[in-house]
Amino acid sequence: MRVFKFCIQVFIFCFILVNAYILISGKTYVYKALKIGYLKGHNTATIQDSKYFENRLVETGVRVPWPEASTYNTKPLNSVLRARLEQNKSIAFAVIQHDSIRSETYWGIGSKNSRTNSFSMAKSVVGMLIGVAIQEGYIKNINQKVIDFIPEFNRPGEHFNADVSLKHLITMSAGLNWQEDYYNPFGVTAEAYFTKNLNELMLGLNFSHKPGLKWNYQSGSTQVMALVLERATGKSLSEYLSLKLWKPLNATAQADWMIDKVDGVEKAYCCLNSNALDFARFGQLYLDKGNWNGQQLIDSSFVEASLSPDLEAHYGYSWWLYETQHKYPVYAMRGVNGQYVIVIPELDLVAVRLGHKREKYVNNSTSDLDFYVSQIILEYDTVK
């Protein structure tokens, strides 16, 4: 009994201490993290989190479904691929080849119309919008300085802030003072996810390392790009996406983008919610060098630069690049829980996988993305 009483006292002391730290530090967003995450058994964000946040619609226009191939869904997924997809709690797997759906499979909450979180696939979308803004003249070029749009960063004593360009942000070489950690509830990544003052958080950061020297994956860099886009275009990220890509791409459903509060700003580094077949349109757009049905939505030279490595061999302008790992070059949009838009130009193919879980290593050797790619090539390489 004495030991039990002591344990209770320790628990109460720790509880008071933690709460005091939260209140004194101003990190009250942790309470929301506890409510919608940890107390529900989740130690990080989930694909269905949008219901806990405010959202802004990404409106679509004329809706044009993908055509179905003559062999649409006539061949089931091979047992090896299906087993891995199911093991990783997939909700959708779709393959578009030669501009037509070859196959689509759904599990659980997944369907043609389900909306789930893209996570960091949204970074590629923000990168695309930078290309659009350059094409429209809102931004001079990819090397324009960030302080041209965000003069608040031009502060005395913070020597690197004035040197940072959009290219540094889009290639993850900006040197932002940001620790990418999806599990620490007190870290800046969690704060960006749960705060109701996202722009205030971003404007309080600084660039602590000389830009352009080191690749360092940071969600904050994409969030800064979003602030540049908002100020350059005078439009919210969702509105700009709707006008310049979502409507022209003939998406079949409205998307939504999670925002920090009512009338707030988008969580640009993640949190664009849509379905697999509409996400596939981004992959097809880049496969066709920025052209959609004869309309050049993004300059082809920007697309080419996006798919060329910079400081990191596997990373371009917010796209992941796999030039040598497979039989054919591959590039992809990636999200933390295994959200993938996979593009294989040699096969004229786009594949999308959505789900609850990402597998870092398959059989202790290769990533789940590499596994999916190898199976896709195995299945679709003979189709001409």
Secondary structure, 3 states (H helix, E strand, C coil): CHHHHHHHHHHHHHHHHHHHHHHHHCCCHHHHHHHHCHHHCCCCCCCCHHHHCEEEEECCCCCCCCCECCCCCCCCCCHHHHHHHHHCCEEEEEEEECCEEEEEEECCCCCCCCCEECCCHHHHHHHHHHHHHHHHCCCCCCCCEHHHCCHHHCCCCCCCHHHCEHHHHHCCCCCECCCCCCCCCCCHHHHHHHCCCHHHHHHCCCECCCCCCCCCCCHHHHHHHHHHHHHHHCCCHHHHHHHHHHCCCCCCCCEEEEECCCCCCECCCCCEEECHHHHHHHHHHHHCCCEECCEECCCHHHHHHHCCCCCCCCECCCCEEECCCCCCCEEEEEECCCEEEEEEHHHCEEEEEEECCCCCCECCCECHHHHHHHHHHHHHCCCC
